[in-house]
């Protein structure tokens, strides 16, 4: 399945670094973060990726090119200086015909450990209007914002403080959307994708897929440091295995 990566945000929590570099190109363990994401997507069997860019957007295709370095077909949708938000960026990609009838949506600052093939098969088998991957977070790595019950996300709402007791899950950073559902639920102009997903959850239209390994994100200095430690640990383990 094709993957749309949302990478147009300002990255304000990483200032001053993101004054001159878009967040997806911030260096992580010696490489642009986008390179790590594309390595993972290519290793999962994805072959078509669309980058939605905005802030300093021209730097992204200049750095990543056409995706051939990852054996990917990489294209771009540029919202320019309009600041459309995550919802508006998804709708723009749909309106421009850049995405297929169903597609993955991945946040441009998320580093995940999940089997995309399993997610896609679950989506095809159940045929929901939309699907969100969630992690049983219980407030550990970020504020929990989702309720998972009977295989469905029955409530999704960001910013509740504190979250209600049954809200043990958090958005994992990967969803599957349909073009028609985006046009139905995401308004034109600036919007937050979370608002549309919240509406779908309350209407019983948002399937849930539970991830079992924690997520990492580079949206904050603490998140960036945690991912660098994780990648450094993986590199050390790979080197030890090679020497054996």
Secondary structure, DSSP 8 states (H G I E B T S, - for coil): --EEEEE----GGGTTGGGTS-GGGSEETTEEHHHHHHHHHHHTT--EEEEEE-TTTHHHHHHHTTSGGGT-EEEEEE-TTS--HHHHHHHHHHHTT-S-SEEEEEETTEE----HHHHHHHHHHH--SEEEEEEE-TTSSS---EEEETTEEEEE-S--SS--TT--EEEEEEEEEEHHHHHHHS-SSS--HHHHHHHHHHTT-EEEEEE-S--EE-SSHHHHHHHHHHHHHHHHHHHHHHH-
